[in-house]
């Protein structure tokens, strides 16, 4: 990213200051979050960040591309669809997002009822999983949202998630991201959301409950 008197925010050798020069502007980190599970088109990114204008999103994408955090490319298809994708360095930002998430959820201002994007829901799972509880567990979990689908592989306390579908899942959650968050963190019984028509649990229900039990929000420490 070019440094000019207009764009330089900090004169500080600290790596944190440099990181903020790359991603400190509003929406930048959330754009990275949306790309963490693979390339996305401009419209897909904007649909999952409803508060950002097209103009601001364009500016942030250009800035992240200039910084080397993402690239834009054409998909190999007759339509030549343009997508944005994180670079190898860009993907290394995931632990940063996770630590920020764990830290911020200790605030009482954290509101799980606010809208979640599908990518945000998946990032939440990778962030908040209790690895000790997950030790020895193995299962394949599918997540089907209206606009996106993911497959999770839980093995040896690690939860790997990729965008896509599978017909070999032990458990499949068919829902929306916000309902899913309430199910996981609010510990609402499956039957309550199923009765409301906002959730369908397919496959091994005992395994589904065991999976949900791996996640819990931390104790609140700040107002």
C-alpha positions in Angstrom: 0.0 0.0 0.0 1.5 3.4 -1.0 2.3 5.7 1.8 1.4 9.4 1.3 0.8 12.2 3.8 -2.9 11.7 3.1 -3.0 7.9 3.7 -0.4 7.4 6.4 -2.2 7.0 9.7 0.7 6.2 12.1 4.5 6.8 12.4 5.2 3.8 14.5 7.5 0.9 14.0 5.2 -1.5 16.0 3.8 -4.3 13.9 0.4 -3.6 15.3 0.5 -0.1 13.8 1.5 -1.5 10.4 -1.3 -4.0 10.6 -3.8 -1.1 11.3 -2.5 0.7 8.2 -3.4 -2.4 6.2 -6.8 -3.3 7.7 -7.7 -0.5 10.2 -10.3 1.1 8.0 -13.9 0.2 8.6 -15.1 -3.0 6.8 -11.6 -4.2 5.9 -11.5 -7.0 8.4 -15.0 -8.0 7.7 -14.2 -8.3 4.0 -11.3 -10.6 4.9 -13.7 -12.6 7.1 -16.1 -13.0 4.1 -13.2 -14.3 1.9 -11.7 -16.7 4.5 -13.6 -19.7 3.1 -12.8 -19.0 -0.6 -13.3 -16.5 -3.4 -16.4 -14.4 -3.7 -17.9 -12.1 -6.2 -18.4 -8.4 -5.5 -22.2 -8.9 -5.1 -21.8 -11.8 -2.8 -19.5 -9.8 -0.5 -21.8 -6.9 -0.5 -24.9 -9.0 0.2 -23.2 -10.3 3.4 -22.1 -6.8 4.5 -25.4 -5.0 4.0 -24.2 -1.8 5.8 -21.4 -1.1 3.3 -22.0 1.0 0.2 -20.8 -0.2 -3.2 -18.4 2.8 -3.4 -16.8 2.0 0.0 -16.6 -1.7 -0.7 -14.8 -0.9 -4.0 -12.3 1.3 -2.2 -11.7 -1.3 0.5 -11.2 -4.1 -2.0 -8.7 -1.9 -4.0 -6.8 -1.1 -0.8 -6.6 -4.7 0.3 -5.5 -5.7 -3.2 -2.8 -3.0 -3.2 -1.6 -4.2 0.2 -1.2 -7.8 -1.1 -3.9 -9.2 1.1 -6.3 -10.2 -1.7 -6.3 -10.6 -5.5 -9.0 -10.4 -8.1 -9.2 -12.9 -10.9 -11.5 -14.3 -13.5 -13.1 -17.7 -12.9 -12.3 -20.2 -15.7 -15.8 -20.2 -17.3 -17.5 -18.8 -20.3 -19.0 -16.0 -18.3 -15.5 -14.8 -17.1 -16.9 -13.9 -13.7 -14.6 -11.8 -11.6 -14.0 -12.8 -8.0 -11.9 -11.6 -5.1 -9.7 -14.1 -3.2 -7.3 -13.9 -0.3 -3.6 -14.4 -1.0 -1.6 -16.9 1.0 -0.6 -14.0 3.4 -4.2 -12.9 3.6 -5.4 -16.3 4.8 -2.8 -16.0 7.7 -5.1 -13.3 9.2 -7.5 -15.9 10.5 -5.9 -16.2 14.0 -6.1 -12.4 14.2 -9.9 -12.5 13.6 -10.3 -15.4 16.0 -8.5 -13.6 18.8 -10.4 -10.4 18.3 -13.6 -12.5 18.3 -12.7 -14.2 21.6 -11.7 -10.9 23.2 -14.8 -8.9 22.1 -17.3 -11.6 23.1 -16.3 -10.9 26.8 -18.1 -7.6 26.5 -21.8 -7.4 27.6 -22.3 -5.3 24.5 -21.9 -8.5 22.4 -25.3 -9.2 20.9 -25.7 -12.7 19.4 -29.1 -11.7 18.0 -27.6 -9.3 15.5 -27.4 -10.6 11.9 -24.7 -13.2 11.0 -23.4 -13.9 7.6 -22.8 -17.5 6.7 -19.0 -17.0 6.7 -19.3 -15.2 10.1 -21.1 -18.2 11.5 -18.4 -20.6 10.3 -15.7 -18.4 11.6 -17.4 -18.3 15.0 -17.3 -22.1 15.1 -13.6 -22.3 14.3 -13.0 -19.6 17.0 -15.2 -20.8 19.9 -14.8 -24.6 19.7 -13.8 -26.2 23.0 -10.9 -28.3 21.9 -10.7 -30.3 25.1 -14.3 -31.3 24.8 -13.8 -32.1 21.1 -10.8 -34.4 21.9 -11.4 -37.8 20.3 -14.5 -36.8 18.4 -14.8 -37.4 14.7 -17.7 -36.3 12.5 -18.6 -34.6 9.2 -21.1 -31.7 9.6 -22.9 -30.0 6.7 -24.3 -26.5 7.0 -27.0 -25.5 4.5 -27.9 -21.8 4.4 -30.1 -20.1 1.8 -27.2 -18.5 0.0 -24.2 -20.7 1.0 -23.2 -24.1 2.1 -20.2 -25.5 4.1 -18.8 -28.8 5.2 -17.0 -29.2 8.5 -14.7 -32.0 9.4 -14.1 -32.5 13.1 -11.2 -34.7 14.0 -8.6 -34.7 16.8 -9.9 -31.5 18.3 -9.6 -29.6 15.0 -12.5 -28.3 13.0 -11.7 -27.7 9.4 -14.4 -26.0 7.3 -14.7 -25.5 3.6 -17.3 -24.0 1.4 -19.2 -26.7 -0.5 -21.7 -29.6 -0.1 -21.5 -33.3 0.7 -23.8 -36.3 0.8 -21.7 -38.0 3.4 -22.4 -35.8 6.4 -23.2 -37.4 9.8 -25.2 -34.3 10.6 -26.8 -31.6 8.5 -28.1 -28.3 9.8 -30.5 -26.5 7.4 -31.2 -23.1 8.8 -30.2 -19.4 8.6 -27.0 -18.1 10.3 -28.8 -16.1 13.1 -31.0 -19.1 14.1 -27.9 -21.3 14.0 -26.1 -18.9 16.4 -29.0 -19.0 18.8 -29.1 -22.8 18.6 -25.3 -23.1 19.3 -24.8 -20.3 21.8 -28.3 -19.9 23.3 -28.6 -23.7 23.6 -32.2 -23.6 22.4 -33.6 -27.1 21.9 -33.6 -28.2 18.3 -37.4 -28.9 18.6 -38.1 -25.2 19.4 -36.6 -23.9 16.1 -37.8 -26.9 14.2 -41.4 -26.1 15.3 -40.9 -22.5 14.1 -39.7 -23.8 10.8 -36.3 -22.0 11.0 -34.2 -25.2 11.6 -34.0 -28.7 10.3 -31.6 -31.2 11.7 -30.9 -34.2 9.5 -28.9 -37.3 10.4 -27.6 -38.4 13.8 -29.4 -36.1 16.3 -27.3 -37.3 19.2 -24.1 -36.3 17.2 -25.7 -33.0 16.4 -26.3 -32.3 20.1 -22.8 -33.3 20.9 -21.5 -30.9 18.3 -23.5 -28.0 19.6 -22.3 -28.8 23.1 -18.7 -28.0 22.0 -19.4 -24.3 21.9 -20.0 -21.7 24.6 -19.5 -18.0 24.9 -17.0 -16.9 27.5 -17.7 -15.1 30.8 -18.4 -11.5 30.4 -15.7 -9.2 31.8 -16.6 -5.8 30.6 -19.7 -3.5 30.2 
